[in-house]
Amino acid sequence: MGRSADYTIQGFLYQFNQTLSELLKAADDDVITIEGIVEDIEVANFAGTKAIQCKYHETQDNYTPSILYHPLLQMMKHFKSNPGAQISYHLFAHFPNNPAIKVSVEDLNAAIKSKNKKLKDLIGEVKGVDTNGFLKVFSVFVTPKYDDLVKDNSQKLADMGFSKGEVETLFYPNAIQVIADLSIRHDVKFRSITKKDFLNSLRKIRTTAVSQWTLALTTRKKILETRRKQLKENLNTNVRLRHLAVFPEFLEHFDDQIVLFIKAFIDKYHFKVAHTHTPLFALDVPQNVFDEVAERLVAKDVIPNHGYPVKNFSETYFLREPMVTKEKKEFSLRLIRWDDYIHIKVKSKADDLFVIGHGDITNLDVKDVNLEILDAENFNEIRYVMGIDNAY
């Protein structure tokens, strides 16, 4: 991941941490919205709405008021369009060395008179705004460094009764994941949650989320180790039906690694006589890629049943059990495209469904299935948390 990508993710993580901070400070029934209609974070209660924008500039060499013109213009635009609304506007900003930040009428007028072409449309919509009136409902706050904010949120969770020993590897990363999941929902009404509901849902989670967000945290190594321990018991059970759905879009080196990963999984978890449940791999790939993977598996002496005895797909052929001789099984795994998997009617639901990579399983029936989401970006980490390798 390049430095610019790191900074982009850090910006989102800072916003998620500010959201978590607001959630933990809120009253039980306050409604917090992530990426709201007004700003990045909104806190609504009987007294009105607190609208917050977050700007994190840890790599910015020097602070100048012009850096804040865009968020200031956005806030003034909303203020102008909603006269009389019970909304207070808050700008949370962090710059190196924590400079004192004050926003005056002169700064607002300078933003409106800016010659920056990227701000032209916003400036046109803001002209005529009551800058003095806006300042009465506006506040700017210098916020702590990212690492300090993380420590503060973790301590608040511990103070609220979450096990101190599990905050770092369970409750804090899951809190960030819950907020990240809310932030990507299309309808704003589904991006809202109360503090009470947030804490209740967090207390019920017993597995650590593995995603681009949690693996970008400073506790990445501990999160992977914890997730590995959580998966170990079920993976070490001989008689379990396991389905693995693999989504390659954000997986690094998918083409180079997928055959090696499948073979390593079979060698680890489906080689004993006691391993009676044939694992199923569903790949979200086009047909030509699927056919190539199947051929490469055969070349590695890992024989897949892909449901095509001749030309047409047969559910009966696909779901049958392999013939077994003393030497080996007829086939080692079932292999199917994701688009076909979601339509077949399996005789028995999987005991475990591993979702590897970032994929949409919204419409899949996972009732009574142990769902394990492993939204990592590389196979080394996936192999590690699944106990296939001892290092990553």
N, C-alpha and C positions, 0 to 999 in steps of 0.2 A: 504494500500500500504506500503510495507516495505521500510526501509531506503535506501537499495541499489537501489530499483526501483525509489525512489525519486531522488537520485543522478543521475541516468541514464537520467531521464526526464529533470532534471536541466541542464545536459550537452547538451542535444538537444536544450532546450530553450535558453541556452547561445549562441549556434551556430546560432539559428534563430534570436536572438537579434543582434548578430554581422552582420548577413546578412542584417537585417533591417537598421542597422547603415550605412553599405556600400551603400545600396540603397538610403538612404536619403542624403548621401554625394556625390553621383554620379552625373554626367551630365545627362540631360534628356534622351539622346539616348545611354548612356552606357548600355551594356548588362550584367546583373548579372545572374550567374548560380549557383543554389544551388546544392551541391554535384556534382560538375562538373567532367570532365574527369581527370583534374589535381589534384584539391584539394577540400576542403569542400565548399569554396566559390570562384568564379572567376568573376572578373570584366574586361570586354573586351571593348576596344575602339581603335581608329586609332593608338594609340601609342604602343599597345601590350596588354598583359594579366597580370593582377595582381592575382596571385594564393595564396589563404589564407587557412591555417589550424588553427583550434581553439582548444585549450586545456585548459579546466577549471578544476582546482584542488583545490577547496575551502577547501576540507577536508584533503588535504595532509599536514602532519606535517612539513616536511622540504623539501626545494627544493634541488635537486641534478641534475647535467647535464644528468645523465642516464635516467631520466624520459622523456627527449625529444629525446632519440635516435630513437624511432620508427618514429615519424613524420619527423625527419631530414633525416633518411635513405630513407623514401618515396619520399621526395623532391629531394634528390640527385639522386635517381633512375630515376625520370622523367627528371631531368636536363641532366643526362648522355645520355638518350635515345633521347633527342631533342636538339642536338647541334645547336646553332645559332638561336633558337626560341626566339621571343621577349616576354619572360616571366620573371616576377620578382616574387620571392617566399617570402611569409610573414608568419611568425608564430606568432599568437596571443595567449598569454599564461597568465593565472592568477593563482597565488599561494597565500596562506595566507601571510599577512604582506607585499605584493608587493616587493619581493626581486628583486634586480637588476639582469637582465639576459643578459649575453653576450655569444655569440657563437663564438668560435675561431677555427682555423684550427686544433688545438690540440683536441678540443672537437669532431670535425667531424671525425678525425682519431681514436679517442677512440671509437666512435660509430661503425666504420667499423671493429675495432678489438674486439668488444664486444663478450663475450662468452655466451651471452644469447641465449638459444636454440630457443626461439620464434622468434628471429631476424635472424636466420641462412640463410633462403632463401633470405631475403632482402639484407643481407650483401654480399651474393654471387653475386647478380645482380649489386651491387654498386661498387665492387672492380675495381680500375683503374680510378675512377671518379676524375676530376680536382677539388680538394677541394678549391683551391685558386680562381678558376674561379666561382665556386658555390657561394662562400662568396660575390663576387662582385654583385650578383643579389639576395642576400638573406638579409632579415631583420627580427629581432625579436622584438616584442613589448609587454610590460607588460600592460595588459588590465585591466579596472576597475572591481570592484566587480559587481556581477550580478544585485543587487538592484540599484546600481548607473547607470549601463548601461540602465536599464529599464527606470529610471527617465530621463536620457538624451534623449532616443528615444522618449519618450512621449512629452518632451519639444520641440524637433525638429518638431514633427507632429503639435503641436500647433503653432509653428513659421511659418509653411508652410500654415497656414490658416484653419486648421481643428479646429472645435469648441472645445475650451478648456474644456468646461463642458462635452463633449462627448468623449474626447480622452481616458479617463481611462476605460470606459465601452463599447465603441463602436469601435473607430478607432484603438486604439492600439491592443486590443485582436484580431480584425479582420486582422490586418496587420500580426500578428504572425500566424494566421490560414492560410492566403493566402500563406505565405512562407512554412508552414508545408505541405500544399496540394501540392505545387510545388515539394517539396523534395521527395515525394513518387512516383512520376511518373517514369515509367520504362525507357522511352526514354529520354536521356539527353537533346535533343533539346526542349522538353516540360518542362524542369526544368529551362528555361531561361526567363527573363523578363526585360524590360527597366524600368528605374525610372518613365518615363512619363506614361507608361501603368499601372504600379503598382499603382501610385497615382490616376490615373483616375478610375481604378476599385475599389479602396478603397473608393473613394468619393461616389460611387453609392450604396454601401452596407448600408442598413438601419436596419438590424437586427444583434444582437450580436451572434457570433459563440459560440456554447456550445460544447466543445470537451475535450479530455484528455489534450490537450495543454492549452486551455484557462482556464480550471478549475484548472490547476496547477499553475496559476499565483497568485500573492498575492492579486489580486482583485477578487478572486473567489466569495465571498459573494455578492459583488456589481454586478458582471456579472449575477449571478443567479437572483438577484432582478430585474435587468434591463430586462432580457429575459422574466421574468414573466409579467412585465408590457407590453412588446411588444406583447405577446400572448393574453393578457386579452381581448381585444376588440373582436377579432374573436371568441374566446371561449365562450364569453358571448352572442353571437348571437344564437338565438334559431334554425333558419332554415339554417343549413349548413351541407353539406355532408362531413363527416370526415373519412378518411382512416388512419389507424395506422399500420405501418410496424415495427415489433419488431425483432431485431437481438440480440440473447442472448449471443453470444460468449464472449463478454467482459462485460456483465452485471452481477453484483454481485448478488448472491442468486436468479437467475432467477426462478428456480423451486419453491422456497418458495414464491416468490412475484408476479408472473405473474397473477394468478387468483385474488388475492387481488387487483392488479392494474386495471385489466379489470372491476371488480365489482365497484371499486371506481370511475372509469371513467363513467360508466353507471349511477351510483347513482348521479353523479354530472351533467352530460351533456346529459342524455337521459332518463329522468323520467317524463317530462311534456307532456301533450297532444300536446303542441306546438312543441315538438321535433319530427318532422315528418320524418327526414332523418336518417335511421338506420346506425349507425357507423359500419365500417368494420375493423377487426383486421387480419393482415396477419403475421403469425409467421414463422420465418425461423428455423423450427425444423423438425426432422424426424417424420414419421407418428405415431409411437407409443407414442411419447411425445405429439403430437397434440391431439390424441384420449384421452389421460389421462387428458389434460387440459380441453377438452370439457366436459368430465364426471365430473370433479371437479366443473366446472361452473354450471352445472345442479344441483349438490348437494348444491350449494349456491343460487339456484333459479334464476340464470341468464341464461336464455335459449338461446343458440346459434343456428343459422341456418348455418350448415356447408356444405349444398349443397348435402347431401346424403339422399334422401327420403327413399331408401332401401339399395342398394349396390353400384350403380354407381353414380358418380358425375353428377349433372344436373345444368347447368348454369341457366336455367329457374327457377328451384326451388330455387337456391341460390340467385338470383337477384330479386325475387318477393318481394313485400311488405308484411309485417306481417298482419294477421287478428287482428283486434283490438276490444276488448269488453270494456264495461264500467270499468271493473276491471283491465284489464292488456292487454299487447300486446302478441301476439303469441310467438314472440321471440324478444330478446333485442339487438342482434348484429349479424352481419355476421362474421363467423370465417373460415379462410382458411389458408392453408400452403402457404408460400411465393413462392415456386416453382410452385404452381398452380395459384396464384394470377397474376403472370407476364404473364400468357397465356390467361386469361379470357378477354372477350370483354365486358366491362361494358357499360350500356346504357348511363350513364352520368358520366363524370369525377368528381372526388372528388373536393370539394372546397378547402379542406386542406389535405395535406398528411404529417403526422408526421412520421419521420424516427427516431426510438428510438434505441439507440445502434449504433454500427459501422457496417454498411452494404453497399454493392455495389448496387447502383440503377442506374448505368451508362446507361443501356439499357432500362430503364423505360421511357415511354412518360409522361413527367411532364409539357408539354406546357399547359399554361392557368390554372395551378394548383398552389396554394399557398403552397410552399414546406417549411417545418419547420424541420430542422435537430437538433435533441437533442441527441448528441453523448456523453451522460454522462455515468457514470459507475454504478450508483446505482439508484434504483427506488425512493428513498426518494427525491433526487434532481429532478428527472423527475416529480414526483407528485407535488412538490413545484412549479416548473416553469410553469406547466400546470394548476395551480390554484386549484388542487384537495385538497391539504393540505396547511396549513398556516405556517408550519415550516418544516425543514428538518434535 
